[in-house]
Amino acid sequence: MGRIAFIFPGQGSQAVGMAAAVAAASPVAAAVFAEADRALGEPLSRLAWEGPADELDRTENAQPALVAASIAILAALRERWAAEGLPEPEPAFAAGHSMGQYSALVAAGSLDLADAVRLVRERGRRMQASGGLRPGGMAAILGLDEARLPELVERASAHGVFAVANRNAPGQIVVSGERPAIEAAREIGRELGARRVVVLPVSVAAHSALMAEAADGMAHVLDRVPFADPHPPLLANADARPLADAAAARAELVEHLTRGVDWVAVVQRMTDEGVDTFIEIGPGKVLAGLVKRIAPAATVLATDDPSAEGGLALPDLRPRVLVTHPSRPD
């Protein structure tokens, strides 16, 4: 039997109604949302469960809602594992995709939940402010041979600030930077053989140098927040190095604002370290899909399942199958 990793999704996985069934069935999950509401002084839970979608999708709302939903799902999983006499997995690593690192740090005991939701609220505000000062954009590039990626970066960078924001899976990257560079990348990517290049409807150039002001501001905010050493360790978004102490965890949350998320490297590092089972903890199944493309031989389990009892697909790692319980009649 190999090792296990917990993985936590980032912005884009939010959806109206997320973790509502979990909170309705699990007092500990409901308590997580209640704590997040108190931390922000507003009914974040109502926005997560009832919308409207355009308000939930705002960066400063989506990020704390995702942290609350992910940690609520984790709390409900732990409750169910105990209630059904199943052993709670002991992950070798935790990893979050972009702001999912905040959820991972809460799960690893490094960061308090209330601090985490307040921090990502501030993170979202500062990202939006940086976008106003230094406008930019992002584009998804699909089907590009990775051998051509350095050429794409070099040529697009001649038109302005430009960076790879997300290396999500083989043949799936997201680029970020100033608008002229993004427009140039659309044409260059097609010329280099990309199957599709889609400019995203965003005004913030996440994970690029255009987020420098947000990173500087967050560094001062994070210095005032207590961190503990994470157990299990996390892996850094940019280069998959282990983050095993409080100082490294704090630095990661500053660094990843201006550096890219290399999810391919993160997953490959975990498989190199013997991880063969990935459990996605949070709304949706985005990361599960990416991991299957990066590590096809791995067991990948997504826990969010509104059709299952309590809204959870409960991993039972003894027989290594995913156990779901259909809703019982009243």
C-alpha positions as CSV (number, residue, x, y, z in Angstrom):
1,M,0.0,0.0,0.0
2,G,1.4,3.4,-1.0
3,R,1.1,6.8,0.5
4,I,-1.8,9.2,0.5
5,A,-2.0,12.9,-0.3
6,F,-4.8,15.4,0.5
7,I,-5.3,18.0,-2.3
8,F,-7.4,21.2,-2.1
9,P,-8.9,23.1,-5.0
10,G,-8.5,26.8,-5.8
11,Q,-10.6,29.5,-7.2
12,G,-12.8,28.4,-10.1
13,S,-14.2,25.4,-8.2
14,Q,-16.8,27.4,-6.4
15,A,-20.5,26.9,-7.2
16,V,-23.7,28.0,-5.6
17,G,-24.8,25.3,-3.2
18,M,-21.3,24.0,-2.5
19,A,-21.1,21.9,0.7
20,A,-24.7,22.8,1.6
21,A,-25.7,19.1,1.8
22,V,-22.6,18.4,3.9
23,A,-23.4,21.2,6.4
24,A,-27.1,20.0,6.6
25,A,-26.0,16.5,7.5
26,S,-23.0,17.2,9.6
27,P,-22.9,19.4,12.8
28,V,-19.2,19.7,12.6
29,A,-19.3,20.9,9.0
30,A,-22.1,23.4,9.9
31,A,-19.8,24.6,12.7
32,V,-17.0,25.3,10.2
33,F,-19.3,27.6,8.2
34,A,-20.6,29.3,11.3
35,E,-17.0,30.0,12.4
36,A,-16.2,31.5,9.0
37,D,-19.3,33.7,9.2
38,R,-18.2,35.0,12.6
39,A,-14.6,35.6,11.4
40,L,-15.9,37.8,8.5
41,G,-18.8,39.3,10.4
42,E,-21.2,38.4,7.5
43,P,-23.3,35.4,6.3
44,L,-20.7,33.9,4.0
45,S,-22.5,30.5,4.3
46,R,-25.7,32.0,2.9
47,L,-23.8,33.3,-0.1
48,A,-22.1,30.0,-0.7
49,W,-25.4,28.0,-0.5
50,E,-27.8,30.5,-2.0
51,G,-25.8,32.8,-4.2
52,P,-26.3,34.8,-6.4
53,A,-23.5,33.3,-8.5
54,D,-22.1,36.6,-9.7
55,E,-21.6,37.7,-6.2
56,L,-20.1,34.4,-5.1
57,D,-17.7,34.5,-8.1
58,R,-16.1,37.8,-7.0
59,T,-12.6,37.0,-5.9
60,E,-12.9,38.4,-2.4
61,N,-16.0,36.1,-1.8
62,A,-15.0,33.0,-3.8
63,Q,-11.8,32.5,-1.9
64,P,-13.1,32.5,1.7
65,A,-16.1,30.5,0.6
66,L,-13.9,27.9,-0.9
67,V,-11.7,27.7,2.3
68,A,-14.9,27.3,4.4
69,A,-16.4,24.6,2.1
70,S,-13.2,22.6,1.9
71,I,-12.6,22.6,5.6
72,A,-16.3,21.8,6.2
73,I,-15.9,18.8,3.9
74,L,-12.8,17.7,5.7
75,A,-14.5,17.9,9.1
76,A,-17.4,15.9,7.9
77,L,-15.1,13.2,6.4
78,R,-13.4,12.9,9.7
79,E,-16.7,12.6,11.5
80,R,-18.0,9.9,9.1
81,W,-14.7,7.9,9.2
82,A,-15.0,7.8,13.0
83,A,-18.7,7.0,13.0
84,E,-18.3,4.1,10.5
85,G,-15.3,2.7,12.2
86,L,-13.0,3.4,9.3
87,P,-9.4,4.5,9.8
88,E,-8.7,8.1,9.2
89,P,-6.0,8.4,6.4
90,E,-2.7,9.8,7.5
91,P,-1.5,11.8,4.4
92,A,2.1,12.1,3.6
93,F,1.5,15.5,2.0
94,A,-1.1,18.2,1.6
95,A,-1.2,20.5,-1.4
96,G,-3.5,23.2,-2.6
97,H,-3.9,24.7,-6.0
98,S,-3.2,28.4,-5.7
99,M,-5.4,29.8,-2.9
100,G,-6.2,26.1,-2.1
101,Q,-2.9,26.3,-0.2
102,Y,-4.8,28.2,2.6
103,S,-7.2,25.2,2.9
104,A,-4.2,22.9,2.9
105,L,-2.5,24.9,5.7
106,V,-5.7,24.8,7.8
107,A,-5.9,21.0,7.3
108,A,-2.3,20.6,8.3
109,G,-2.8,22.5,11.5
110,S,-0.5,25.4,10.4
111,L,-3.2,28.1,10.2
112,D,-6.4,28.8,12.1
113,L,-9.6,28.7,10.1
114,A,-10.7,32.1,11.1
115,D,-7.4,33.6,10.2
116,A,-7.5,31.7,6.9
117,V,-10.8,33.1,5.7
118,R,-9.8,36.6,6.8
119,L,-6.5,36.3,4.9
120,V,-8.0,35.1,1.7
121,R,-10.6,37.9,1.9
122,E,-7.7,40.3,2.1
123,R,-5.8,38.5,-0.6
124,G,-8.8,38.8,-3.0
125,R,-9.1,42.5,-2.3
126,R,-5.4,43.1,-2.8
127,M,-5.4,41.2,-6.0
128,Q,-8.2,43.2,-7.4
129,A,-6.4,46.4,-6.3
130,S,-3.2,45.3,-8.0
131,G,-5.2,44.6,-11.1
132,G,-6.6,48.1,-11.1
133,L,-3.1,49.6,-10.8
134,R,-1.5,47.3,-13.3
135,P,-4.2,45.8,-15.6
136,G,-3.6,42.6,-17.3
137,G,-5.2,39.4,-18.4
138,M,-4.9,35.6,-18.7
139,A,-5.3,33.0,-21.4
140,A,-5.7,29.2,-21.4
141,I,-3.5,27.4,-24.0
142,L,-4.5,23.9,-24.8
143,G,-2.7,21.2,-26.7
144,L,0.7,23.0,-26.9
145,D,3.8,20.7,-27.0
146,E,5.7,21.5,-23.8
147,A,8.9,21.6,-25.7
148,R,7.6,24.8,-27.4
149,L,6.7,26.5,-24.1
150,P,10.1,28.3,-23.6
151,E,9.7,29.8,-27.1
152,L,6.2,31.0,-26.3
153,V,7.3,32.7,-23.1
154,E,10.4,34.3,-24.8
155,R,8.4,35.7,-27.7
156,A,5.4,36.9,-25.8
157,S,7.6,38.5,-23.2
158,A,8.8,40.9,-25.9
159,H,5.4,42.5,-25.8
160,G,5.2,43.1,-22.0
161,V,5.1,41.3,-18.6
162,F,4.3,37.7,-19.3
163,A,4.5,34.4,-17.3
164,V,3.1,30.9,-17.1
165,A,0.5,31.2,-14.3
166,N,-0.6,27.6,-14.2
167,R,0.9,24.4,-15.6
168,N,-2.2,22.3,-14.8
169,A,-1.7,19.1,-16.7
170,P,0.1,17.9,-19.9
171,G,-1.1,20.1,-22.7
172,Q,-3.0,22.5,-20.4
173,I,-1.4,25.8,-19.3
174,V,-2.7,29.2,-18.3
175,V,-0.6,32.3,-19.1
176,S,-0.8,35.7,-17.4
177,G,0.5,39.2,-18.0
178,E,0.0,42.5,-19.7
179,R,-2.7,42.7,-22.3
180,P,-0.4,43.2,-25.3
181,A,1.6,40.1,-24.3
182,I,-1.5,38.0,-23.8
183,E,-2.8,39.0,-27.3
184,A,0.6,38.2,-28.8
185,A,0.5,34.8,-27.0
186,R,-2.8,34.0,-28.6
187,E,-1.2,34.3,-32.1
188,I,2.2,32.8,-31.1
189,G,0.5,29.8,-29.4
190,R,-1.5,29.0,-32.5
191,E,1.6,29.3,-34.6
192,L,3.5,26.9,-32.4
193,G,0.8,24.3,-32.7
194,A,-1.6,24.9,-29.8
195,R,-5.0,23.3,-30.4
196,R,-6.8,26.2,-28.8
197,V,-6.0,29.5,-27.2
198,V,-8.8,31.2,-25.1
199,V,-8.4,34.6,-23.6
200,L,-10.1,34.5,-20.2
201,P,-12.7,37.0,-19.0
202,V,-10.6,38.4,-16.2
203,S,-8.8,41.7,-15.5
204,V,-6.3,40.4,-13.0
205,A,-3.0,38.8,-14.1
206,A,-2.7,36.3,-11.3
207,H,0.6,34.6,-10.6
208,S,2.6,37.2,-12.5
209,A,4.8,40.2,-11.7
210,L,1.7,42.4,-12.0
211,M,0.7,41.1,-8.6
212,A,3.8,42.6,-6.9
213,E,1.8,45.2,-4.9
214,A,-0.6,42.5,-3.7
215,A,2.3,40.3,-2.6
216,D,4.0,43.2,-0.7
217,G,0.8,44.0,1.0
218,M,0.1,40.4,2.0
219,A,3.6,40.0,3.3
220,H,2.9,42.7,6.0
221,V,-0.5,41.2,6.8
222,L,0.8,37.7,7.1
223,D,3.6,38.8,9.4
224,R,0.9,39.6,12.0
225,V,-0.7,36.1,11.8
226,P,0.5,33.1,13.8
227,F,1.6,30.0,11.9
228,A,2.6,26.6,13.2
229,D,4.7,24.0,11.4
230,P,2.4,22.0,9.0
231,H,1.8,18.3,9.6
232,P,1.8,16.8,7.0
233,P,4.2,19.1,5.0
234,L,2.9,21.0,2.0
235,L,4.5,21.3,-1.4
236,A,5.3,24.7,-2.8
237,N,3.2,25.7,-5.8
238,A,6.1,27.1,-7.9
239,D,8.6,24.3,-7.6
240,A,7.1,21.5,-5.5
241,R,9.7,21.8,-2.7
242,P,8.5,20.6,0.8
243,L,7.2,23.3,3.2
244,A,7.8,21.8,6.6
245,D,7.9,24.8,9.0
246,A,5.9,27.9,9.8
247,A,8.3,30.3,8.1
248,A,8.2,28.4,4.8
249,A,4.4,28.2,5.0
250,R,4.1,32.0,5.5
251,A,6.6,32.7,2.7
252,E,4.7,30.5,0.3
253,L,1.6,32.5,0.6
254,V,3.5,35.6,-0.5
255,E,5.6,34.0,-3.2
256,H,2.8,32.2,-5.1
257,L,1.0,35.6,-5.8
258,T,3.8,36.4,-8.3
259,R,5.0,33.0,-9.3
260,G,3.2,30.3,-11.3
261,V,1.5,27.1,-10.0
262,D,3.2,24.1,-11.4
263,W,0.6,21.5,-10.5
264,V,2.3,18.9,-12.8
265,A,5.5,19.2,-10.8
266,V,3.6,19.1,-7.5
267,V,1.8,15.8,-8.4
268,Q,5.0,14.3,-9.9
269,R,6.9,15.1,-6.7
270,M,4.3,13.3,-4.6
271,T,4.3,10.3,-6.9
272,D,8.1,10.2,-6.8
273,E,7.8,10.2,-2.9
274,G,5.5,7.1,-3.1
275,V,2.1,8.7,-3.1
276,D,-0.3,6.5,-5.1
277,T,-3.7,7.8,-3.7
278,F,-4.9,11.4,-4.0
279,I,-8.0,12.5,-2.1
280,E,-9.5,15.8,-3.4
281,I,-11.1,17.6,-0.4
282,G,-13.3,20.5,-1.5
283,P,-16.0,21.5,-4.0
284,G,-16.0,19.8,-7.4
285,K,-13.6,17.4,-9.1
286,V,-11.3,19.7,-11.0
287,L,-8.1,18.5,-9.3
288,A,-9.1,14.9,-9.6
289,G,-9.3,15.2,-13.3
290,L,-5.9,16.9,-13.5
291,V,-4.2,14.3,-11.4
292,K,-5.6,11.5,-13.6
293,R,-3.9,13.1,-16.6
294,I,-0.6,13.7,-14.8
295,A,-0.5,10.3,-13.0
296,P,-2.8,7.9,-14.8
297,A,-1.8,4.9,-12.5
298,A,-2.8,6.7,-9.3
299,T,-6.0,6.2,-7.4
300,V,-7.8,9.5,-7.4
301,L,-10.9,10.1,-5.2
302,A,-13.1,13.2,-5.2
303,T,-15.1,13.5,-2.0
304,D,-17.7,16.1,-3.2
305,D,-20.9,14.1,-4.2
306,P,-24.2,15.8,-3.6
307,S,-26.0,12.6,-4.6
308,A,-24.4,10.6,-1.8
309,E,-25.4,10.5,1.9
310,G,-24.4,13.7,3.6
311,G,-23.1,15.0,0.3
312,L,-19.9,13.0,0.6
313,A,-18.3,10.2,-1.3
314,L,-16.5,8.6,1.6
315,P,-13.1,7.0,0.8
316,D,-12.6,3.7,2.5
317,L,-8.9,3.0,2.0
318,R,-8.9,-0.5,3.4
319,P,-10.4,-2.1,0.3
320,R,-9.2,0.9,-1.8
321,V,-12.6,1.6,-3.2
322,L,-14.9,4.6,-3.0
323,V,-17.9,3.8,-0.8
324,T,-21.0,5.9,-1.4
325,H,-24.3,5.4,0.4
326,P,-27.5,6.3,-1.4
327,S,-29.8,8.6,0.5
328,R,-32.0,6.7,2.9
329,P,-35.7,7.2,2.9
330,D,-37.2,9.1,5.9
